[in-house]
Amino acid sequence: MPLDPQTQFDQHLLEMIENSPTGIPPATPAHQEALARLISAHQVYPSANHREGYVTMHALAQLPSFYAENLGEVMAGKAEQSTLETDDSIYDRYVASLAEDLREAAEDVRSMAVGRKLLHRSKQDGEVVHDPIHSLFLIPGAGPHPGLPGNYLHGSIFQDHIDDLAGAWAVHIHDRDDGVATIAVPNREKALEKLQELLASAPFLLSELDALEFQMN
């Protein structure tokens, strides 16, 4: 069955945005009405790279996500916590994936995304213990505000319990400004499960994460 004229026009605009270097749609009323429909249908998201530009869900779906390569092993106790890939290393891989003209902007917001490094503390009896785990991840998407350069949300999976891997954990995910979705979970298994759900669901808007039991703050 052929598409109706409105659907054809929306598809035409979607293709225009995807093929545009800026993603800025024409300002005509017809194009703006079509844009509103595409936004409502979650087919386009605000672009983090160009003001007043948009990026298609299809384009974002082609992007990789970034997280600690050995996170699963550390969370399972199969690797030492001290071997966990650092947040800076994860962020380096994200920056390297970007077009060259976006890398400087990504470096400008590094401090916003990168958490503190894993440190060690010594008890008085000489026993060495680890600080709680805090591990960065970056996932294609947007929030109430655009994401980081390249259209990425940034977040962390972290441990609220100091003594061992058991106990409370949380997962937070942010856009570039103050948009954030969070969830608290009772143990590391649930935390890793929530991160895996995020990775499988990308790209997304933060507001869509209520389906995964996240709360918008």
MOWOPE-V792151 format. One record per helix or strand of 2 or more residues. SS is the DSSP state (~ for helix, > for strand). FROM is the first residue (numbers start at 1). TO is the last residue. Records with the same first field share a line. If there is no record, write none. Layout:
BEGIN
SS->FROM-TO, FROM-TO
END
This chain:
BEGIN
~->5-19, 29-40, 57-60, 71-75, 81-83, 87-97, 100-108, 110-113, 188-201, 206-212
>->44-46, 54-56, 66-67, 120-122, 128-130, 134-142, 152-159, 169-174, 180-185, 204-205, 215-216
END
